Amino acid sequence: MVGSDRILTCGNYRVIQVIKWTEAYATGIAEIDKQHKMFFRIVEDFRLSHVEGRGATVYEQVVNLLAAYARGHFGYEESCMHAHNCPMAANNKLEHTQFLRFIERTRKQYRLHGYRDHESEELLGTLEDWLTNHIGKVDVHLRDCVSK
């Protein structure tokens, strides 16, 4: 039996743990929650494509989609945090900047070297950690600010 944090393989049988959006990630702003759910779907679809051996086919499209979608989402979310005087606004903006830099480094690596399976797996791990940690520990602070 072999596996990673998210995939367990035994012979031809695979169990894939895909991260899912839950109400624990709710921010209190429906549009942000909708956008977060889309991020989860993008990463879930990418994980499944990677496991099915189609990572090379979709990698560039996924990275470009993430870059574009993140820019639009981050701007909206940052304006909401500012409008609701969220104490996590500055930290949120900093983490967004770091994420966008990571995505740009990923795009640059792809342009230089093409698709590499280990980089795809690293990207997936970073994205899954980002979704659970950033949304679950930073963005959720908006919920308290909106309800005031």
Phi, psi and omega in degrees: 000127178234160178183169172245194178296334188241351183228131176239126182237134175221106185065233178268001184264130179236137172245123182245123175268113181253134180286146182229147174288137175229170179299340177299338180268000184297138182256348185092357177240112187304319182295320178294317178299320178298316179294320177297318178300323178295318176303314179300319180295319179300313182292321178299313179297320179295318179301312181296319177298318180297312182295325180280002178084014180255015182304316181297328182289325187252351188307303183300318180297319180295315180297317178295319177298314179300317180299312182292314183295319181297316180303311180295314181296314183299318178300315180296313182296318179296321178293324177293317179298319178295314182298329181260013178051045181287127181294346179268004186303313182293316178296320179301312180298318178299313179295325176296316179300316179297319179296314180297323176296319177300314180297319179295321175297320179297316179297318180296316178301319180296316180297325181283318190242352185076193182285133173225126186304318181294327177289327176296316178295319177296318178299314179301314179300317179295317180296316181294320176295318180301311182300312184287321184277314181291307181295316184286342182239341181246300185300326183296344177295339177299327182306314180293326181287323181290325184280356180283000000 
